[in-house]
Amino acid sequence: MTNEPVLLSSDTDGVRTLTLNRPQRKNAISGQLWAALRTALGEIADDREIRAVIVTGAGESFCAGADIADAEGVDDFPDPTRELHTINETSQRLHELPVPTLAKVRGVAVGAGWNLALACDLVVATPEARFSQIFARRALSLDCGGSWLLPKLVGLQQAKRLALLAEMIQTPEAHELGLVTWVRSGETIDAFADDMARRLAAGPPLALRQTKALLNAGADRTLPEALDAEAQAAGLNLSGPDVIEAFAAWAEKRDPVYTGAANSASTQ
C-alpha cells in the first residue's frame, strides 16, 4: 500500500472515497495527514463530477484522533496556532462540502477522528466500533468542531456527558443517540457504503446541494429566515433541467438521469 497519508479512489459513478492511511497508528492524524486531507477536500469542492464522498480509514480503525505523540506531527506544526488553523480549516471544509458525505467506521473513532466522522452527513459503523470524545483524558478541550456538532446532534446535556467524562461508547449506544445512522457487519459494511454512496450520487445534484445547505444552516435561522432560504433554493432548483427530468421520469415510469446542470448556481 502507498505511503500517501490520504488515499483517493478512482471515481466510480460520481463517488470518491477518501481513506485516512496511517493504519500502523490506527490512522491517528499527523500534521501531514491534516494537510493532505484539507487539500483533498478542496479539490472535491471544485470538482463538479464528484457527487458523493465516502470517508474511511485504512486497516482496522477509522481514526484514533490527532497524533499528539508522533514526532512527525510535532515537527510539522511547532506552532500550536498554526496547527489549529489547519485543523479548523479542514473540519470546516468537510462540514461545508456541497455533496453528500458518508463516514464508514470500523474500530475506533476517537477525539478529532470521531468529530471528522460526525462532520459527515451520514455515518455507518460496524457493531464493534468504539467512539470517544477523548480530549478530557488528555487534559484537552474539544476541537475539530466537536463543541458545535455534538449539541446539535444529541442536545446539550448528552454533549456535556460525552465531552466531560470522555467515556468510550459502543456502536449500539452511538446509534441510539443518533450519532450513527446505520449499523452493518464487518462483512457487509463496504458493500452497503458503496451502494448508499451510489444512491446519493444518482440523486439530483443541485437539489441535494441546496437541501444539505438548508439543513446545515437551518438550526441557526429563525423560521422566517429558513422559509426565505427555502424559497431562494426552490428558484435555483427550478432554473435547471433536473426538475423537468424528474417529472418526465415519473410520467414515463423510469429512473431519472440527472445532470445537475445548474450546479454553478450558489447555494444557501
Secondary structure, 3 states (H helix, E strand, C coil): CCCCCEEECCCECCEEEEEECCHHHCCCECHHHHHHHHHHHHHHHCCCCCCEEEEEECCCCCECCECCCCHHHHHHCCCHHHHHHHHHHHHHHHHHCCCCEEEEECCEEECHHHHHHHHCCEEEECCCCEEECHHHHHCCCCCCCHHHHHHHHHCHHHHHHHHHHCCEEEHHHHHHHCCCCEECCCCCHHHHHHHHHHHHHCCCHHHHHHHHHHHHHHCCCCHHHHHHHHHHHHHHHHCCCHHHHHHHHHHHCCCCCCCCCCCCCCCC
